[in-house]
Amino acid sequence: MSVGAMGVFDRRLLLAVDARGYGSVDTARQRGIQTALPRLLSEAAEAAGLDRASWVRQAAGDSEFAVLPTGSDEQALVEPFMRRLNAGLRAHNRDRVPGARLALRAAVHFGPASEAPSGFAGPGPVEISRILESDPLRRALAAAPDAALAVALTAPVFTELVAQGYTNFRPEEFREVVVEKKEYRGRAWLWVPGYDVHALDLGNPEPGVGSGAGAGARAGVGASASASAGAGHGPVPGSGGPAAQAAGPAAQTAEPAARAAESAASAAGPAAQTAPAPQAEPVRSGGDSVSTHLYGTVINGNVVFGISK
């Protein structure tokens, strides 16, 4: 088998986690986070049947980036690992005051990753890093004051695993968001245990209908909302708009006369001449107005008048 200069291409399962507010706490609290984080990750991995000792890890005190071995159980990392991590965090926080509680952001991706002098390189590590640091994920955790965990799944993980029913998650438990961080622009699906993630104020635009699996699942909601808005606002087709409706009977009476004049003019043929008459005063009703115009058509020496709006 021939390979390029970069060696053998490989896709790997990637995990990234980061603790909230690490830089704003004192030294004692930072030490506590550094002690608790690896313990909680190891307990979650063991409960999910994952061998954390085989992971290639890059730790940074309040965070960890891990590349799992080829063939690792993707389902185990997405569901049992995350559920156990959330349970472990809640147990860790049970007797702590709010300012001392540990909360994590986590991201899962399956993508290209190649070994490099300082760890791993490639699109996969870059993508998961940008999503972990993205504003929507940070805001999701900030908007859920009692949450201990906020999880982001990349498109390959959500669309091929969760959306296809390979976990016990319901797809609607996740919220699709647009991620724009540095040079990266993509989408992610967020889950916050114990919260309706769709109700959280993330302060960022939602992706358009039809732009992804999550958007497609909610297309009916958007269409219903648009239909409701159209039904309650704006002119009804054929009604002549709000001004004509406000004019009431006066405007409605003008229409038959105008049609009669048009019929007479058609019957007269080319001999018919149209002469504009002085403009009538606007008919007013309820603060809105509609202008009516009086026209006369000369047919064989007789003048037939009509009124049009």
N, C-alpha and C positions, 0 to 999 in steps of 0.2 A: 504494500500500500504506500503510495507516494503522499507526502504531506508538504504543506507550504513552509515558509520561513518561520511562522509562528508555532509550528508543531501541530499536535493533534487537537482538533476542535472538540470542545466538550461543553455541555450544558450542565449546570449544577444547581442544586437547591440552596438558596441563600437566605440567611436570617440576619436581621439587624435590630438591635434594641437600644434605647437611650432613656435615661432617667430625666424626669422633669425637674427643672429648677436646681440642678446640681451646683451651678455657679453662684447661686444666691444664698447658699447655706454655709454655716461655719465649718471649720476643719473636722470637728467631732462628727458632725452630721455627714460630711463627705466620706469619712472612714466607715461610717455605718452603712452607707449606700454601697461602697466598694466591697464590703463584707457580705451584704445581703444579696446583691445582684447575682453573683456566680452560684450561690447556694440555691436561689429560686429557679434559675435556669436549669441547673442540674436536676432538681426535683421534678420539674416539669418534663424534662427529657426522659427521665427514668419512668415516669408515669405513662408517657406516650410510647414507650418501647424504643426510644432512640438512644444510641450510644454517643453521648456527648464527648467522650474521650477521643473519638475518632474525628471530631470536627476540627477543621483548621480555623483557629480563632484569633482575632485581633481585638484585644481589650484596651479600653482607654479610660479606666476608672469608672465613669458613669455610663459607659456604653460597651457594646460588643458587636462585632461583625463576624459572622461564622459562615464558612463554606462547608456544606455537608458532603460526605463521600458520594461518589457516583452510585446511583441505585437506591438512595435513601428514600424512605417512605414519605412521600409528599403529603398524603392524607393525614398521617400522624402528626406532622408539624403544624398543619393548618388547624386541625380541630382539637384533638386531645391535648396536645402541647399547650395551645393557647388557653384552653379552658382550665387546665391545671395551673398554668402560670397566673391566671387571674385569681383563682382560688388561693394560691400561695401568697399573692400580694395582699389580698383581703385579710388573710389570717395574720400576716406580718403587721398590718396596719391597725388591727383590732383595738389595741389598747394605747394607741398613739394619738396625740392631739393632731388636728389637721395639718399644722405646719411641719410635722415630723413624719408624715405619711409618705410612702414611696409610691410613685406612679410612673408607668413606663409607656413609651411609644414603641411599637414593634412593626416591622415590615417583613413580608415574605415574597420572594421572587424565585422564578426558575428561568435561568438565562445563561448566556455565554460567560464563562469565567476561566481565565488562564493564569497559571502560576507566574509570578513575577518576582523580581528581587526583593520587594518590600511586601509581599503577600500575594494578592491576586489583582489582575487587571482585566479590562474588557467592558463591554456594554452592561453586563449584569451587575457588577459591583457599583458602577456609576449610577445606574437606574435606582437600585434599592437605597443608595445613599441619599439621592435627591428626594425620593419619596419619604424617607424617614425624617428628613429635615423640612418637609414641605409645610406650608401654612395651613392647608386644610386639616392635616393630621394633628398639628399642634393645637389648632383651634377646637378640634373635636374633643381633645382631652381637657382643654381649658373650659369648654362649655358644659362639661359634665363633672361638677364639683365632687361628687362622691365616687367617680370612676377611678379605678386603679390601673386600667389598661385601655389603650386605643390601638387597634390593629389596622394596617393597610395591606391589602393584597394587590399585586400587580395584575395586569390583564391576563397573562397566561394562566396564572393560578386561579383567578376568579372564574374566568369564562370556561376553562377546561376542567375545573375540579368542582367548585361550588355550584356554578350554574347548571352543571350536568348531573347534579345529584349524588356526587361521590362522597359527600359529607352529610352530617345531620343538620347543617346550617340551612336555613331557607334563604334563597337569594335576596329576598326583600329585607332581610336583616342587615344588608349592606347598602351603602350609599356611594354611588359613583360620583367622583369629583375630578376636576381638571387640576393637574399639578404642573406648575410652572416654577422651576427653580434653576437659577443660573442658565446654562445653555439647554437644559432639559425641558421638554414639554410632553406630557403624556396624561394618562388616566390611572386612577387607583380606586379601589373599593374599600370603604371604611366600615369597621365594626367596633362598637363600644359596648362591652358587656353591661347589661342592666339598663340600657338607654335605647330609646328610639332614635337612631342616628339621623333619621330624616327630619326630626324636630329640632335638632341642634343648630344653632346659629353659627355657621362657618364663615360668613362674610365673603363668600366667593361665588361667582356665577356657576350655575349648574350646567352640565354639558347639554347640548341640544338634543331634541328627540331624534332617535335613530342613529346617534353617534356611538353607541356601544351597547353591550348586553344589558347593563342596568338601565340605560335610557330607554331601550326598546321595551323593557318590562313595564315602564311607567308611561308609555306613549298614550295609553287610554286615558290616564288621569289628566294629562296635559290637554288632550283633545276635548275631554268633557269640560275642563275649565274654560277653554276657549269658546266652546259652544255656549256655555252659560253666560259668558261675558257678552257674546254677540246677541243673545236673546234679551238681555236686560238693557242694552245700550245701543244708541245709534238708530237711524231711520229704518223703518220696516220697508222692504222692497215694495214699490207701488204706492206708498203712502204719501209721496211728495215731500217727505222730510218734516222736521219739527215745525217749521214755519207754516207749511200748508195745513198741518194738523191743527195748529193754533188758530188759523183763520176761520175754521169751522164752516158753517153753512154757506157763507158768502163765497168762499173759494170753490166749494163743491158745486154751487149753482152756476158758476161761470163756465164750467166744463161743458155741459150740454149745449149752451149757446155757442161756444166756440166750435164744437163739432158740427152744429147746424150750419154755421157760416162756411166751414170748410166744405161741406157737402154741396151747398149751393154754388160755391165757386167752382167746384169740379164739374157740376152740371152745365155751367155757363160756358165752359171751355175757354178758348183764347180771348174771347171778347171781354171777359171779366177783368176789371181793373181794381186794384186794391188801393184804398186811400186811408192813410192813418188818421185817426181821430185824436182829439186831445186826450192826454193821459188822465185817467181817473185818480181820485185820491186813494191812497193805500187803505186797505181794510185792516183794522187793528183789533187785536183780541189778546188779552192777558199778557201784555208787554211784548209779544212777538208780532211781527208784521209780515204781510205778503202784498206785493204790488200787483194790481190788476191793470190791464191795458185794454182800451176799447178800440176796435177796428171796424171799418165799414167796407163792404164790398159792393161795387156798383154792378148791377145786373139788369140790362135792358132799361136803364133809366131809374131803376129802383135801388135803394140802398138797404142792404141787409147787414145788421150789426151783429158782432160777436165779441165776446169777452174772453181773454186768455190771461193766464197768470204770468 
